[in-house]
Amino acid sequence: MVKAVVGANWGDEGKGKITDMLSEHADIIVRFQGGANAGHTIVNDYGTFALHTLPSGVFYGHTTSVIGNGVALNIPVLINEIESLKAQGVPEPKILVSDRAQIVMPYHILFDEYEEERLGKASFGSTKSGIAPFYSDKYAKIGYQVSELFDKELLREKVRRTCEQKNVLLEHLYHKPLIDEKELFETLLTYRDKIRPYVCDVSSFLWQAIKDGKEILLEGQLGTLKDPDHGIYPMVTSSSTLAGYGAIGAGIPPYAIEKVVTVVKAYSSAVGAGAFVSEILDETEAEELRKRGGNAGEYGATTGRPRRMGWFDCVATHYGCRLQGTTDVAFTVLDVLGYLDEIPVCVGYEVDGKVIKDFPVTPVLEKAKPVLKTLPGWKSDISGIREYDKLPENCRNYIEFIEKEIGFPITMVSNGPKRSDIIYR
Ligand code: GDP
C-alpha cells in the first residue's frame, strides 16, 4: 500500500515527525518533490537531525530511502547528510536515487542569489538553494538528469552549451563572474562518482514493490499553500506539494496512493513573504508562541529564520486538506498551546464586507481579514498523555471544533516531538 504524508498549510507542520513515526511499519520511504530548500526536524534516540534531502525514514534499519525523479537533487548536500548520519552513529541507510532525477547545479544556487539581489525589495525571500532556477531549467528542458552524468562526451558537449547560454546572463544581466567550462565539467564528474552507488531505475523498483505488497510512504515537503498551482502564487515553491504529484515525482500509478495523511499544525506559522490572514500581529504575542513552538521554537530548519506566527486557520486548512485528497489528518504540536487562557481560531475571511469560507485566489486573499472565534484554553501540560479521553475537556473541544470546521477526520493527535508522543483516535 502507498501512503502519502503531506502538509495542508505553509510547511513546517511536523511532517518529518509523522513520517518518521509511520516509517516504523514502512518498507520504503520516497521523496517526490522539492529539494534542499526546506528541512524536517527529527528527534530520535540518535539525536536531533535537520534533514533537507534524505527522507525521514533513514533512521530505521529496515527501510529503503528513495529520492524520486521529482526531486531537485543537490548531490553535495545529499552526500554530506549521509556522512553526518554515519558520524552520529546511525547505521548506514539503504538509499536509491532515480536515474531520472535532475541535478541542482552550482550555478542554480548562484542564479538564485543573483536574482534575489537584482529584485531587491521585490525579492521572494528565497532560501537561495537554487530551487527556482533549477525547476525553470527543468521545464525549459536544459536541466541535467542523473543519467546524463554517465556519458562523458555528451556531458562535455552539454556543459559547453550550458556555459554559452548562462554566461550571457551572467555577463549582461547580473554582471557577475562567468562559469568556467572546464571547472563545471570536472565538478560534474565528481558528482557522478559520488552518486554512482545509489543510482537506479526507481519507478521500476517501486512498481515491483507495489506488486509485492510493500508498505511505501511518499514524503511531501512544504504544504498545499506553497503549491505552484493551488497555493498563494507567486509566493510559492517551484514544484507541486500535493499528494497527487507523488505519483509523478515517484513514478507510480496515481491509483496506487490509497491513503493521504495530511499533517496540520494546531496553530499557524509561515516563512517568507505573502498573504497570511490569521497572522498574529502583536509581536509580543507572536514571539511568545514562536519561542514555545515546535520542538526548539519556530525558526526555519534550513535558514534559522524566525517564522511568522498565526492562529489556526480553518479556511486555509479545509482547502489545504481538500486539495491533498486527505483521508486522515494528523494534528500536531498541540502541546504547545497549553499556556494560553483563550485561543483564537480563524473561521472565515472577511472580504469587502462579506464573509467567505472558500480559500480565494491571491489578489482576493491579500484583502482578506480574519474572522476570529475564541475558544477557552486548557491551561495544562498535555505532553505524556496517550489516550484521547484523558485529554482535558477544553483541549478535546478545540480538536473537535477544528475537525468540524475543516471537514476531515483527525485520526492522530501529536503532543510532543518524539515518535511516541502520539494519540490515535
Ligand atoms: P516539517 O517540515 O513539516 O517536518 O516541520 P518541522 O521540521 O518544522 O517540524 C516542526 C517542529 O515541530 C520540529 O521541531 C519537530 O520536532 C516538532 N514537532 C513535531 N510534532 C510536534 C509535537 O506534536 N509537539 C511539539 N512540541 N513539537 C513537535
Boltz pocket constraint, residues with backbone or C-beta under 6 A from the ligand:
constraints:
  - pocket:
      binder: B
      contacts: [[A, 7], [A, 11], [A, 12], [A, 13], [A, 14], [A, 15], [A, 16], [A, 17], [A, 38], [A, 39], [A, 40], [A, 41], [A, 42], [A, 43], [A, 222], [A, 292], [A, 293], [A, 294], [A, 295], [A, 296], [A, 297], [A, 301], [A, 331], [A, 332], [A, 333], [A, 334], [A, 335], [A, 336], [A, 414], [A, 415], [A, 416], [A, 417], [A, 421]]
      max_distance: 6.0
